[in-house]
Amino acid sequence: MRLHLITVGAPKLAYARAGWAEYTGRLGHYHKLKVTQLAGSTPVKEGEAMLKAAGRAPIIALDPRGQQWSSEELSAYIERQGVQGTGELAFCIGGPDGHSDGLRAAARALWSLGRLTLPHDLAMVVMGEALYRSATISAGEPYHR
């Protein structure tokens, strides 16, 4: 399956750049990976740009109003999408003001990383690690213990 990671901006802090590079690199061993980093603007303009970048791919928007998934649940969700014929999923992280109502309405799912508010850079690293972990679960590898 192809995973398209769409973010507003790129990680700015050194630890986050390293973490993002590490987990997107690892994730590329399990999925075809595309990364799109958009310029920041308003939530409405960012949402429109994300919808355009995603194309026909179903959107999974990271949003505090979303559902929290365990690693196993995320792995099973991605597997189900593949079995149902979904060839690509677009995971979207908005800017500092979050997603527009339009993007949330267009999303197939809203995914919450938890009740804590995370800095943008850290949310990107956590998403990358979570997707990598879910891929290793699907592959039956020992990363997730």
C-alpha positions as CSV (number, residue, x, y, z in Angstrom):
1,M,0.0,0.0,0.0
2,R,1.1,3.5,-0.6
3,L,1.2,5.9,2.3
4,H,1.2,9.6,1.5
5,L,2.3,11.8,4.5
6,I,1.0,15.4,4.0
7,T,2.2,18.0,6.5
8,V,2.2,21.7,6.9
9,G,5.9,22.5,7.0
10,A,8.9,20.3,7.7
11,P,10.4,19.6,11.2
12,K,12.4,22.5,12.3
13,L,14.2,21.2,15.4
14,A,17.2,18.9,14.9
15,Y,15.8,16.0,17.0
16,A,12.6,16.1,15.0
17,R,14.3,16.2,11.6
18,A,16.4,13.2,12.7
19,G,13.4,11.3,14.0
20,W,11.3,12.1,10.9
21,A,14.1,11.0,8.6
22,E,14.6,7.8,10.7
23,Y,11.0,6.7,10.7
24,T,10.1,7.7,7.2
25,G,13.2,5.8,6.1
26,R,12.2,2.7,8.0
27,L,8.6,3.0,6.8
28,G,9.7,3.0,3.2
29,H,10.8,-0.6,3.6
30,Y,7.2,-1.7,4.1
31,H,5.1,0.8,2.1
32,K,5.5,2.9,-1.0
33,L,6.0,6.3,0.7
34,K,5.3,9.8,-0.5
35,V,5.9,12.9,1.6
36,T,4.4,16.3,0.7
37,Q,5.3,19.3,2.9
38,L,3.0,22.3,2.3
39,A,3.6,25.9,3.1
40,G,1.7,27.3,6.1
41,S,-1.2,29.6,5.7
42,T,-4.8,29.5,7.1
43,P,-6.5,26.3,8.0
44,V,-8.9,26.7,5.0
45,K,-6.1,27.2,2.5
46,E,-4.0,24.4,4.1
47,G,-7.0,22.1,3.9
48,E,-7.6,22.9,0.2
49,A,-3.9,22.2,-0.5
50,M,-4.1,18.9,1.4
51,L,-7.2,17.8,-0.5
52,K,-5.5,18.6,-3.8
53,A,-2.2,16.9,-2.7
54,A,-4.2,13.8,-1.6
55,G,-6.0,13.5,-4.9
56,R,-8.3,10.4,-4.7
57,A,-6.6,8.9,-1.7
58,P,-8.7,8.7,1.4
59,I,-7.6,11.1,4.1
60,I,-6.7,10.2,7.6
61,A,-6.5,13.6,9.4
62,L,-4.6,13.8,12.7
63,D,-7.0,15.7,14.9
64,P,-7.6,15.9,18.7
65,R,-11.3,15.1,18.1
66,G,-10.4,11.9,16.4
67,Q,-10.3,8.3,17.5
68,Q,-7.4,7.0,19.5
69,W,-6.0,3.8,18.1
70,S,-3.6,1.3,19.7
71,S,-0.7,0.2,17.6
72,E,-2.5,-3.1,16.8
73,E,-5.7,-1.2,15.9
74,L,-3.8,1.1,13.5
75,S,-2.1,-1.9,11.9
76,A,-5.4,-3.6,11.5
77,Y,-7.0,-0.5,10.1
78,I,-4.3,0.0,7.4
79,E,-4.5,-3.8,6.6
80,R,-8.3,-3.6,6.2
81,Q,-8.0,-0.6,3.8
82,G,-5.6,-2.6,1.7
83,V,-7.8,-5.7,1.6
84,Q,-10.8,-3.5,0.6
85,G,-8.8,-2.2,-2.4
86,T,-7.6,1.1,-1.1
87,G,-4.2,1.6,-2.8
88,E,-3.2,4.7,-1.0
89,L,-4.0,6.5,2.3
90,A,-3.1,10.2,2.9
91,F,-2.2,11.0,6.5
92,C,-2.5,14.7,7.1
93,I,-1.0,16.9,9.9
94,G,-2.3,20.4,9.8
95,G,-0.6,23.6,10.9
96,P,-0.7,25.3,14.3
97,D,-4.4,26.1,14.0
98,G,-5.4,22.6,13.1
99,H,-7.5,21.4,10.2
100,S,-10.4,23.2,8.6
101,D,-13.9,21.9,9.0
102,G,-13.8,21.2,5.3
103,L,-10.8,18.9,5.5
104,R,-12.3,17.1,8.6
105,A,-15.6,16.6,6.7
106,A,-13.7,15.1,3.7
107,A,-11.6,12.8,5.8
108,R,-12.3,9.1,5.9
109,A,-11.1,9.1,9.5
110,L,-9.9,11.4,12.2
111,W,-7.0,10.0,14.2
112,S,-6.0,11.4,17.6
113,L,-2.5,10.8,19.0
114,G,-3.9,11.3,22.5
115,R,-5.3,14.0,24.7
116,L,-2.0,15.9,25.0
117,T,-1.3,18.8,22.7
118,L,2.0,18.0,21.0
119,P,4.3,20.5,19.2
120,H,4.1,20.1,15.5
121,D,7.6,18.7,15.1
122,L,6.9,16.0,17.8
123,A,3.6,15.1,16.3
124,M,5.3,14.4,13.0
125,V,7.8,12.1,14.7
126,V,5.1,10.3,16.7
127,M,3.0,9.7,13.6
128,G,6.1,8.4,11.7
129,E,6.9,6.0,14.5
130,A,3.3,4.9,14.9
131,L,3.0,4.1,11.2
132,Y,6.4,2.2,11.3
133,R,5.3,0.2,14.3
134,S,2.0,-0.7,12.7
135,A,3.9,-1.9,9.6
136,T,6.1,-4.2,11.7
137,I,3.1,-5.6,13.4
138,S,1.5,-6.4,10.1
139,A,4.8,-8.0,9.0
140,G,5.0,-10.1,12.2
141,E,8.3,-8.6,13.1
142,P,9.6,-8.2,16.7
143,Y,9.9,-4.4,16.8
144,H,6.5,-4.2,18.7
145,R,6.8,-6.2,21.9
